[in-house]
Amino acid sequence: MAPKSTEKNPPAGSKVMFIGVDLGTNHTAISTSDGKKNSIFSVVGTPKDAVASKFLKKEHLFGEEALTHRVALNLFKPIEDGVLKNQPEEIDAAKGLIEHVLNSVDGTRS
């Protein structure tokens, strides 16, 4: 019987990259099996109003960039005492933060 193509058995010729993410209270860190690493503050910012949105030209800012523009942003720290906060906006912020760190090491799927 031939083995099924699963995550443990990738298709022939494909390269496997392992990714480790630490979503921490203070910093979020990522490391890949091909040596890429990044660490940012675990902060996500969204513009407070339309003026801030036009000025920033982004709907989400992460880490140091969010702290730099904190006056114009609603800030979210989705992890508290090592646990993900259970409010919808905090969960969305955590999802965005993970996506951002994945993009920072080219770890997204194509």
PyMOL commands that set and color helices and strands:
alter all, ss='L'
color gray80, all
select helices_A, chain A and resi 50-56+63-68+70-72+88-104
alter helices_A, ss='H'
color red, helices_A
select strands_A, chain A and resi 19-23+27-32+37-41+44-47+61-62+73-76+79-80+83-84
alter strands_A, ss='S'
color yellow, strands_A
deselect
rebuild
show_as cartoon
